[in-house]
């Protein structure tokens, strides 16, 4: 098969077809900014204390029945998980004694036997207030959050193979429908267990949608538009959904109606089925050349260019089926894959490690969420500009060193410099956000069309393992304050070494076949005489 980019070069680098495809596909990423991140609001734990039933107590005793203790930093706070024995308090109240005449510390303490009373100042209802996920059951909130990441992991493993077998477009829209239904069913969850189960399906659908749409855009767009799509476009539209979420949550303070509203937003994507084409690059690899030519001719018509009589001059090949096993079957491809897995995992551990370690900002939670989304925009804009001009390997290494270096520096800062620590953490987040955007397009450019989605799915699975691991790395802080930073920082800096051995892809055409990736030179192959991507058999990957 001849090079797809060479055979469709007459379409140009920009035009109506490319721009319409760019915006239509990017609109899909807005929904991924909604889903999953809503846990910030529906999983929030409001101020709470033990519920005091109506026992004809005086106001003084009702106020004093909750013990007061000393929190970290010396602040005096009321207990959220215990109360003085109501039996003893009622006897003292019946005797006419006042709280200031009694040694309260001598009273026995009991758990919140009658449930909890929650503040409604911010939220009308969350999963915490509905199922009392506090005190001894507070572990259920992070477990619910982790079920989303487990869904990401499962979705990453299966979506790539489905997309490579059945087509990018079908998986995109099936994932959209699955995401909509899963979020809607989650809003009707009658228990915490059912909520977690549906969250798993939400995660699997969301990552499947993201990966399939990402690969579809990579294969539909020209080389110039591809860089804009995979860096600025996809991530900025994701941020648009992320930035819109807090304002929807601000308007709907009850978690069930909020999820139902977010689920129904996916309905607007139904008409896109008739406007977003299947990947002609994928169709050619499946031997469906006529369908591919039909799409390319329509693209030429929209771009107002003349298509040649015969677009794909190569002979029709028997369609080949590939799976995730093929990503690991050959030595060179396997070696590149393992290095990509290490990079994706290290980046996610560092990113989520910084996110989990950042102190909760004071002030309005909705505004804080909005500002957190806005803070990622500069990284995506800068990465787009740099990826057009700079080689991938040194660029990725530089931002890995920035993020890892910050992790190593934070742990040596004195505690009386919170402003400097905040600046360093935001700098580190900038570095990891940049690294994530770079490694996404870098990985997509490394894999050939026939296994690109499978390779991206496998790497995304490694990223989910990293995100699941991050909370446990942070837990090492219970043994030593410096230990989490040392582990994450060292891991991130070490990953720069892996990046050095990957082939460079700047200004290279996307590989089409397994054979092209197997013949990358100077990376993991035994042939070290030429640099990566300089030559492959049968026309191979051309240089520009």
Long-range contacts (C-beta under 8 A, 24 or more apart in sequence): 1-284, 1-285, 1-314, 1-317, 1-512, 1-513, 2-312, 2-313, 2-314, 2-539, 3-509, 3-512, 3-539, 3-540, 3-541, 3-542, 4-280, 4-281, 4-284, 4-449, 4-510, 4-512, 5-223, 5-509, 5-510, 5-542, 6-509, 6-539, 6-542, 7-311, 7-312, 7-313, 7-314, 8-280, 8-296, 8-311, 10-300, 10-305, 10-306, 10-307, 10-308, 11-222, 11-296, 11-299, 11-300, 11-303, 11-305, 12-222, 12-303, 12-305, 13-222, 13-223, 13-224, 13-225, 14-222, 14-224, 14-225, 15-299, 15-302, 15-303, 15-304, 15-305, 16-302, 16-303, 16-304, 17-298, 17-299, 17-300, 17-302, 17-303, 18-221, 18-222, 18-225, 18-299, 18-303, 19-225, 20-275, 20-302, 21-217, 21-220, 21-221, 21-276, 21-277, 22-217, 22-221, 22-225, 22-228, 22-229, 22-233, 24-272, 24-275, 24-276, 25-213, 25-216, 25-217, 25-220, 25-229, 25-276, 26-217, 26-229, 26-233, 26-234, 26-236, 26-237, 27-237, 27-269, 27-272, 28-172, 28-176, 28-209, 28-213, 28-237, 28-269, 28-272, 29-210, 29-213, 29-233, 29-234, 29-235, 29-237, 29-238, 29-241, 30-237, 30-238, 30-240, 30-241, 30-244, 31-176, 31-179, 31-209, 31-241, 31-265, 31-266, 31-269, 32-206, 32-209, 32-210, 32-238, 32-241, 33-237, 33-238, 33-239, 33-240, 33-241, 33-242, 33-243, 33-244, 33-245, 33-373, 34-241, 34-244, 34-245, 34-248, 34-262, 34-265, 35-179, 35-183, 35-202, 35-206, 35-262, 36-148, 36-202, 36-203, 36-206, 37-242, 37-245, 37-369, 38-245, 38-249, 38-258, 38-259, 38-262, 39-144, 39-145, 39-148, 39-199, 40-365, 40-369, 41-123, 41-126, 41-245, 41-246, 41-249, 41-255, 41-258, 41-365, 41-366, 41-369, 42-126, 42-127, 42-255, 42-258, 42-259, 43-126, 43-127, 43-128, 43-141, 43-144, 43-145, 44-122, 44-123, 44-126, 44-128, 44-365, 45-126, 45-128, 45-133, 45-134, 45-138, 45-141, 46-118, 46-119, 46-120, 46-121, 46-122, 46-123, 46-126, 46-128, 46-129, 47-80, 47-118, 47-119, 47-121, 48-80, 48-116, 48-117, 48-118, 48-119, 48-129, 48-134, 49-78, 49-79, 49-80, 49-83, 49-112, 49-116, 49-117, 50-79, 50-80, 50-81, 50-82, 50-83, 50-111, 50-112, 50-114, 50-115, 50-116, 50-117, 51-112, 51-114, 51-115, 51-116, 51-117, 52-83, 52-86, 52-114, 52-117, 53-86, 53-114, 55-86, 55-90, 57-89, 57-90, 57-93, 58-93, 60-98, 60-99, 61-89, 61-92, 61-93, 61-99, 63-99, 64-89, 64-99, 64-104, 65-89, 67-104, 67-109, 80-116, 80-134, 80-135, 81-111, 81-112, 81-134, 81-135, 81-136, 82-109, 82-110, 82-111, 82-112, 83-109, 83-110, 83-111, 83-112, 84-108, 84-109, 84-110, 85-109, 85-110, 86-110, 111-135, 111-136, 122-253, 122-365, 123-253, 123-254, 123-255, 124-253, 124-254, 125-253, 125-254, 125-255, 125-256, 126-255, 127-192, 127-195, 127-255, 130-255, 131-191, 131-192, 133-192, 140-192, 142-471, 143-196, 144-192, 144-195, 144-196, 144-199, 146-468, 146-471, 147-196, 147-197, 147-199, 147-200, 147-203, 148-199, 148-200, 148-202, 148-203, 149-203, 149-464, 149-467, 149-468, 150-200, 150-203, 150-464, 150-468, 151-199, 151-200, 151-201, 151-202, 151-203, 151-204, 151-205, 151-206, 151-207, 152-203, 152-204, 152-206, 152-207, 152-460, 152-463, 152-464, 152-467, 153-461, 153-464, 153-465, 153-468, 154-200, 154-203, 154-204, 155-203, 155-204, 155-205, 155-206, 155-207, 155-208, 155-211, 156-207, 156-208, 156-211, 156-457, 156-458, 156-460, 156-461, 156-463, 156-464, 157-324, 157-457, 157-458, 157-461, 158-204, 158-208, 158-457, 159-204, 159-207, 159-208, 159-211, 159-212, 159-453, 159-457, 160-211, 160-324, 160-453, 160-454, 160-455, 160-456, 160-457, 160-458, 161-323, 161-324, 161-453, 161-454, 161-457, 162-208, 163-211, 163-212, 163-215, 163-453, 163-457, 164-282, 164-322, 164-323, 164-450, 164-451, 164-452, 164-453, 164-454, 165-321, 165-323, 167-278, 167-279, 167-282, 167-283, 168-212, 168-213, 168-215, 168-216, 168-219, 168-278, 168-279, 168-282, 168-453, 169-216, 169-273, 169-276, 169-277, 169-278, 169-279, 170-278, 171-208, 171-212, 172-209, 172-212, 172-213, 172-216, 172-276, 173-269, 173-272, 173-273, 175-205, 175-206, 175-208, 175-209, 175-212, 176-205, 176-209, 176-266, 176-269, 177-266, 178-204, 178-205, 178-208, 179-205, 179-206, 179-209, 179-266, 180-263, 180-264, 180-266, 180-267, 181-263, 183-259, 183-262, 183-263, 184-259, 184-260, 184-263, 184-264, 186-259, 187-255, 187-256, 187-257, 187-258, 187-259, 187-260, 187-263, 188-256, 207-460, 207-464, 211-453, 211-456, 211-457, 211-460, 212-453, 214-440, 214-444, 214-456, 215-279, 215-444, 215-452, 215-453, 215-456, 216-276, 216-279, 218-441, 218-444, 218-452, 218-510, 219-279, 219-280, 219-281, 219-282, 219-449, 219-452, 219-510, 220-277, 220-279, 220-280, 220-281, 223-509, 226-441, 227-384, 227-387, 227-388, 227-441, 228-384, 230-437, 230-440, 230-441, 230-444, 231-380, 231-383, 231-384, 231-387, 231-437, 231-438, 231-440, 231-441, 232-380, 232-381, 232-383, 232-384, 234-440, 235-376, 235-380, 235-437, 236-377, 236-380, 236-381, 239-373, 239-374, 239-376, 239-377, 239-380, 242-369, 242-373, 242-376, 243-370, 243-373, 243-374, 245-369, 245-373, 246-365, 246-366, 246-367, 246-369, 246-370, 246-373, 247-366, 247-370, 249-366, 249-369, 250-366, 281-449, 281-510, 281-512, 282-449, 284-312, 285-319, 285-320, 285-449, 285-450, 285-512, 285-513, 286-319, 287-316, 287-317, 287-318, 287-319, 288-319, 289-316, 320-450, 322-450, 322-451, 322-454, 322-514, 323-454, 324-454, 324-457, 324-458, 326-451, 326-454, 326-514, 327-447, 327-451, 327-454, 327-455, 327-458, 330-514, 330-518, 331-524, 331-525, 332-517, 332-518, 332-519, 332-520, 332-523, 332-524, 332-525, 333-514, 333-517, 333-518, 334-524, 335-523, 335-524, 336-446, 336-502, 336-503, 336-517, 336-520, 336-523, 336-524, 337-455, 337-458, 337-459, 339-498, 339-499, 339-501, 339-502, 339-524, 340-439, 340-443, 340-446, 340-455, 340-459, 340-462, 340-502, 341-458, 341-459, 341-462, 342-462, 342-495, 342-498, 343-396, 343-439, 343-495, 343-498, 343-499, 344-439, 344-443, 344-459, 344-460, 344-462, 344-463, 344-466, 345-462, 345-463, 345-465, 345-466, 345-469, 346-400, 346-466, 346-491, 346-492, 346-494, 346-495, 347-400, 347-403, 347-432, 347-435, 347-436, 347-439, 347-463, 347-466, 347-492, 347-495, 348-436, 348-462, 348-463, 348-464, 348-466, 348-467, 348-470, 349-466, 349-467, 349-469, 349-470, 349-473, 349-488, 349-491, 349-492, 350-403, 350-404, 350-407, 350-428, 350-432, 350-488, 350-489, 350-491, 350-492, 351-403, 351-429, 351-432, 351-433, 351-436, 352-466, 352-467, 352-470, 352-471, 353-407, 353-470, 353-473, 353-474, 353-484, 353-488, 354-403, 354-406, 354-407, 354-425, 354-428, 354-429, 354-432, 355-429, 356-470, 356-471, 356-474, 357-425, 357-474, 357-484, 358-422, 358-425, 359-418, 359-422, 375-426, 375-429, 375-430, 376-429, 376-433, 378-430, 379-430, 379-433, 379-434, 379-437, 380-433, 380-437, 382-434, 383-434, 383-437, 383-438, 387-438, 387-441, 390-506, 391-504, 391-506, 392-438, 392-441, 392-442, 392-445, 392-502, 392-504, 392-505, 392-506, 393-499, 393-500, 393-502, 393-504, 395-438, 396-435, 396-438, 396-439, 396-442, 396-499, 397-496, 397-499, 397-500, 399-431, 399-432, 399-434, 399-435, 399-438, 400-431, 400-435, 400-492, 400-493, 400-495, 400-496, 400-499, 401-493, 401-496, 402-427, 402-428, 402-430, 402-431, 402-434, 403-428, 403-429, 403-431, 403-432, 403-435, 403-492, 404-488, 404-489, 404-490, 404-491, 404-492, 404-493, 404-495, 404-496, 405-489, 405-493, 406-431, 406-489, 407-485, 407-488, 407-489, 407-492, 408-485, 408-486, 408-489, 408-490, 408-493, 410-485, 411-481, 411-482, 411-485, 411-486, 412-482, 442-502, 442-505, 445-505, 445-508, 445-510, 446-502, 446-503, 446-505, 446-511, 446-517, 447-511, 447-517, 448-510, 448-511, 448-512, 448-513, 448-514, 448-516, 448-517, 449-510, 449-511, 449-512, 449-513, 450-512, 450-513, 450-514, 451-514, 502-532, 503-531, 503-532, 503-533, 504-531, 504-532, 504-533, 505-533, 507-543, 507-544, 508-533, 508-541, 508-542, 508-543, 508-544, 509-541, 509-542, 511-536, 511-541, 516-540, 516-541
